Structures are given as structure tokens and as C-alpha cells.
Amino acid sequence: MTKSKIIKIDRVGQILFECNNLARHINISVKPFKGVRVAVPLIPRFCRKK
């Protein structure tokens, strides 16, 4: 199960946060034309429904 949310931050741009059940640690990937992606393990505090 993967949930995702895009957050816009001034001077940085769009950041994609994904709650991923395969992630064990927080993973940050930065690619020139794809942007920033942050994979977060399934922790109820970060990945709850809103």
C-alpha cells in the first residue's frame, strides 16, 4: 500500500512524500528533471488518512 502527497515549498519546489510499506528508513531521492521524492515507512503518525 502506497499513499502519496505533494507539498510545495518556496525556493525548493514540489516534494513528493510517499508512505511505502516496503521502506524501512526515510529515503530521499533528488533527480534533476523529476524533482524530490521522500519515501517514508508506514508509521501511523505520518501516513494517516486526512
Backbone atoms as SQL, in Angstrom:
CREATE TABLE atoms (id INTEGER PRIMARY KEY, chain TEXT, resi INTEGER, resn TEXT, atom TEXT, x REAL, y REAL, z REAL);
INSERT INTO atoms VALUES
  (1, 'A', 1, 'MET', 'N', 0.840, -1.179, 0.000),
  (2, 'A', 1, 'MET', 'CA', 0.000, 0.000, 0.000),
  (3, 'A', 1, 'MET', 'C', 0.881, 1.236, 0.000),
  (4, 'A', 2, 'THR', 'N', 0.653, 2.122, -0.938),
  (5, 'A', 2, 'THR', 'CA', 1.441, 3.339, -1.042),
  (6, 'A', 2, 'THR', 'C', 0.506, 4.542, -1.084),
  (7, 'A', 3, 'LYS', 'N', 0.711, 5.466, -0.163),
  (8, 'A', 3, 'LYS', 'CA', -0.021, 6.729, -0.173),
  (9, 'A', 3, 'LYS', 'C', 0.967, 7.810, -0.556),
  (10, 'A', 4, 'SER', 'N', 0.516, 8.805, -1.293),
  (11, 'A', 4, 'SER', 'CA', 1.427, 9.868, -1.694),
  (12, 'A', 4, 'SER', 'C', 0.763, 11.227, -1.529),
  (13, 'A', 5, 'LYS', 'N', 1.612, 12.224, -1.308),
  (14, 'A', 5, 'LYS', 'CA', 1.140, 13.585, -1.123),
  (15, 'A', 5, 'LYS', 'C', 2.211, 14.519, -1.664),
  (16, 'A', 6, 'ILE', 'N', 1.801, 15.542, -2.410),
  (17, 'A', 6, 'ILE', 'CA', 2.742, 16.516, -2.962),
  (18, 'A', 6, 'ILE', 'C', 2.629, 17.796, -2.151),
  (19, 'A', 7, 'ILE', 'N', 3.779, 18.279, -1.690),
  (20, 'A', 7, 'ILE', 'CA', 3.843, 19.509, -0.913),
  (21, 'A', 7, 'ILE', 'C', 4.726, 20.492, -1.661),
  (22, 'A', 8, 'LYS', 'N', 4.274, 21.739, -1.762),
  (23, 'A', 8, 'LYS', 'CA', 5.058, 22.788, -2.421),
  (24, 'A', 8, 'LYS', 'C', 5.754, 23.627, -1.355),
  (25, 'A', 9, 'ILE', 'N', 7.066, 23.802, -1.508),
  (26, 'A', 9, 'ILE', 'CA', 7.867, 24.600, -0.587),
  (27, 'A', 9, 'ILE', 'C', 8.560, 25.694, -1.392),
  (28, 'A', 10, 'ASP', 'N', 8.475, 26.923, -0.899),
  (29, 'A', 10, 'ASP', 'CA', 9.125, 28.040, -1.583),
  (30, 'A', 10, 'ASP', 'C', 10.625, 27.789, -1.692),
  (31, 'A', 11, 'ARG', 'N', 11.203, 28.178, -2.803),
  (32, 'A', 11, 'ARG', 'CA', 12.629, 28.044, -3.126),
  (33, 'A', 11, 'ARG', 'C', 13.088, 26.603, -3.339),
  (34, 'A', 12, 'VAL', 'N', 12.232, 25.645, -3.104),
  (35, 'A', 12, 'VAL', 'CA', 12.597, 24.242, -3.328),
  (36, 'A', 12, 'VAL', 'C', 11.764, 23.663, -4.458),
  (37, 'A', 13, 'GLY', 'N', 10.467, 23.906, -4.426),
  (38, 'A', 13, 'GLY', 'CA', 9.574, 23.369, -5.438),
  (39, 'A', 13, 'GLY', 'C', 8.680, 22.291, -4.867),
  (40, 'A', 14, 'GLN', 'N', 8.247, 21.380, -5.722),
  (41, 'A', 14, 'GLN', 'CA', 7.348, 20.318, -5.294),
  (42, 'A', 14, 'GLN', 'C', 8.126, 19.154, -4.714),
  (43, 'A', 15, 'ILE', 'N', 7.622, 18.615, -3.618),
  (44, 'A', 15, 'ILE', 'CA', 8.227, 17.451, -2.970),
  (45, 'A', 15, 'ILE', 'C', 7.153, 16.385, -2.863),
  (46, 'A', 16, 'LEU', 'N', 7.465, 15.197, -3.345),
  (47, 'A', 16, 'LEU', 'CA', 6.541, 14.072, -3.305),
  (48, 'A', 16, 'LEU', 'C', 6.857, 13.223, -2.076),
  (49, 'A', 17, 'PHE', 'N', 5.907, 13.122, -1.147),
  (50, 'A', 17, 'PHE', 'CA', 6.043, 12.259, 0.027),
  (51, 'A', 17, 'PHE', 'C', 5.241, 11.002, -0.230),
  (52, 'A', 18, 'GLU', 'N', 5.892, 9.841, -0.069),
  (53, 'A', 18, 'GLU', 'CA', 5.216, 8.563, -0.252),
  (54, 'A', 18, 'GLU', 'C', 5.354, 7.730, 1.010),
  (55, 'A', 19, 'CYS', 'N', 4.224, 7.243, 1.511),
  (56, 'A', 19, 'CYS', 'CA', 4.231, 6.285, 2.611),
  (57, 'A', 19, 'CYS', 'C', 4.239, 4.902, 1.974),
  (58, 'A', 20, 'ASN', 'N', 5.301, 4.164, 2.204),
  (59, 'A', 20, 'ASN', 'CA', 5.523, 2.912, 1.500),
  (60, 'A', 20, 'ASN', 'C', 5.743, 1.796, 2.507),
  (61, 'A', 21, 'ASN', 'N', 5.044, 0.675, 2.336),
  (62, 'A', 21, 'ASN', 'CA', 5.204, -0.424, 3.283),
  (63, 'A', 21, 'ASN', 'C', 6.502, -1.203, 3.058),
  (64, 'A', 22, 'LEU', 'N', 7.206, -0.969, 1.968),
  (65, 'A', 22, 'LEU', 'CA', 8.494, -1.630, 1.733),
  (66, 'A', 22, 'LEU', 'C', 9.669, -0.835, 2.300),
  (67, 'A', 23, 'ALA', 'N', 9.458, 0.444, 2.598),
  (68, 'A', 23, 'ALA', 'CA', 10.539, 1.290, 3.114),
  (69, 'A', 23, 'ALA', 'C', 10.790, 0.972, 4.582),
  (70, 'A', 24, 'ARG', 'N', 12.055, 0.856, 4.950),
  (71, 'A', 24, 'ARG', 'CA', 12.427, 0.634, 6.349),
  (72, 'A', 24, 'ARG', 'C', 12.997, 1.897, 6.983),
  (73, 'A', 25, 'HIS', 'N', 13.504, 2.789, 6.154),
  (74, 'A', 25, 'HIS', 'CA', 14.080, 4.052, 6.603),
  (75, 'A', 25, 'HIS', 'C', 13.523, 5.159, 5.723),
  (76, 'A', 26, 'ILE', 'N', 13.794, 6.391, 6.092),
  (77, 'A', 26, 'ILE', 'CA', 13.403, 7.517, 5.247),
  (78, 'A', 26, 'ILE', 'C', 14.403, 7.616, 4.102),
  (79, 'A', 27, 'ASN', 'N', 13.897, 7.579, 2.876),
  (80, 'A', 27, 'ASN', 'CA', 14.739, 7.657, 1.682),
  (81, 'A', 27, 'ASN', 'C', 14.433, 8.945, 0.940),
  (82, 'A', 28, 'ILE', 'N', 15.466, 9.714, 0.622),
  (83, 'A', 28, 'ILE', 'CA', 15.313, 10.957, -0.124),
  (84, 'A', 28, 'ILE', 'C', 16.051, 10.810, -1.437),
  (85, 'A', 29, 'SER', 'N', 15.337, 11.039, -2.557),
  (86, 'A', 29, 'SER', 'CA', 15.990, 10.993, -3.856),
  (87, 'A', 29, 'SER', 'C', 15.726, 12.307, -4.583),
  (88, 'A', 30, 'VAL', 'N', 16.785, 12.850, -5.170),
  (89, 'A', 30, 'VAL', 'CA', 16.704, 14.112, -5.901),
  (90, 'A', 30, 'VAL', 'C', 17.179, 13.853, -7.320),
  (91, 'A', 31, 'LYS', 'N', 16.319, 14.142, -8.293),
  (92, 'A', 31, 'LYS', 'CA', 16.667, 13.958, -9.695),
  (93, 'A', 31, 'LYS', 'C', 16.421, 15.277, -10.423),
  (94, 'A', 32, 'PRO', 'N', 17.291, 15.616, -11.359),
  (95, 'A', 32, 'PRO', 'CA', 17.234, 16.939, -11.990),
  (96, 'A', 32, 'PRO', 'C', 15.894, 17.299, -12.633),
  (97, 'A', 33, 'PHE', 'N', 15.291, 16.398, -13.379),
  (98, 'A', 33, 'PHE', 'CA', 14.068, 16.747, -14.097),
  (99, 'A', 33, 'PHE', 'C', 12.824, 16.120, -13.489),
  (100, 'A', 34, 'LYS', 'N', 12.987, 15.273, -12.488),
  (101, 'A', 34, 'LYS', 'CA', 11.844, 14.627, -11.839),
  (102, 'A', 34, 'LYS', 'C', 11.537, 15.229, -10.478),
  (103, 'A', 35, 'GLY', 'N', 12.470, 15.916, -9.869),
  (104, 'A', 35, 'GLY', 'CA', 12.217, 16.571, -8.592),
  (105, 'A', 35, 'GLY', 'C', 12.676, 15.756, -7.395),
  (106, 'A', 36, 'VAL', 'N', 12.061, 16.044, -6.250),
  (107, 'A', 36, 'VAL', 'CA', 12.450, 15.434, -4.980),
  (108, 'A', 36, 'VAL', 'C', 11.374, 14.444, -4.566),
  (109, 'A', 37, 'ARG', 'N', 11.802, 13.254, -4.121),
  (110, 'A', 37, 'ARG', 'CA', 10.896, 12.214, -3.648),
  (111, 'A', 37, 'ARG', 'C', 11.373, 11.752, -2.283),
  (112, 'A', 38, 'VAL', 'N', 10.448, 11.677, -1.331),
  (113, 'A', 38, 'VAL', 'CA', 10.770, 11.206, 0.013),
  (114, 'A', 38, 'VAL', 'C', 9.891, 9.999, 0.300),
  (115, 'A', 39, 'ALA', 'N', 10.519, 8.842, 0.521),
  (116, 'A', 39, 'ALA', 'CA', 9.791, 7.623, 0.865),
  (117, 'A', 39, 'ALA', 'C', 9.881, 7.439, 2.380),
  (118, 'A', 40, 'VAL', 'N', 8.708, 7.297, 3.008),
  (119, 'A', 40, 'VAL', 'CA', 8.616, 7.187, 4.456),
  (120, 'A', 40, 'VAL', 'C', 8.008, 5.832, 4.787),
  (121, 'A', 41, 'PRO', 'N', 8.553, 5.123, 5.795),
  (122, 'A', 41, 'PRO', 'CA', 7.925, 3.860, 6.188),
  (123, 'A', 41, 'PRO', 'C', 6.532, 4.098, 6.768),
  (124, 'A', 42, 'LEU', 'N', 5.711, 3.065, 6.774),
  (125, 'A', 42, 'LEU', 'CA', 4.348, 3.203, 7.284),
  (126, 'A', 42, 'LEU', 'C', 4.373, 3.387, 8.797),
  (127, 'A', 43, 'ILE', 'N', 4.287, 4.620, 9.213),
  (128, 'A', 43, 'ILE', 'CA', 4.200, 4.985, 10.624),
  (129, 'A', 43, 'ILE', 'C', 2.880, 5.728, 10.768),
  (130, 'A', 44, 'PRO', 'N', 2.013, 5.332, 11.669),
  (131, 'A', 44, 'PRO', 'CA', 0.681, 5.935, 11.740),
  (132, 'A', 44, 'PRO', 'C', 0.685, 7.460, 11.826),
  (133, 'A', 45, 'ARG', 'N', 1.677, 8.040, 12.463),
  (134, 'A', 45, 'ARG', 'CA', 1.720, 9.491, 12.621),
  (135, 'A', 45, 'ARG', 'C', 1.896, 10.183, 11.272),
  (136, 'A', 46, 'PHE', 'N', 2.701, 9.620, 10.367),
  (137, 'A', 46, 'PHE', 'CA', 2.960, 10.232, 9.067),
  (138, 'A', 46, 'PHE', 'C', 1.944, 9.834, 8.014),
  (139, 'A', 47, 'CYS', 'N', 1.418, 8.640, 8.082),
  (140, 'A', 47, 'CYS', 'CA', 0.647, 8.081, 6.977),
  (141, 'A', 47, 'CYS', 'C', -0.828, 7.874, 7.305),
  (142, 'A', 48, 'ARG', 'N', -1.396, 8.706, 8.118),
  (143, 'A', 48, 'ARG', 'CA', -2.816, 8.526, 8.436),
  (144, 'A', 48, 'ARG', 'C', -3.679, 9.239, 7.397),
  (145, 'A', 49, 'LYS', 'N', -4.909, 8.795, 7.305),
  (146, 'A', 49, 'LYS', 'CA', -5.842, 9.392, 6.346),
  (147, 'A', 49, 'LYS', 'C', -6.292, 10.746, 6.841),
  (148, 'A', 50, 'LYS', 'N', -6.450, 11.683, 5.899),
  (149, 'A', 50, 'LYS', 'CA', -6.948, 13.014, 6.233),
  (150, 'A', 50, 'LYS', 'C', -8.085, 13.370, 5.324);
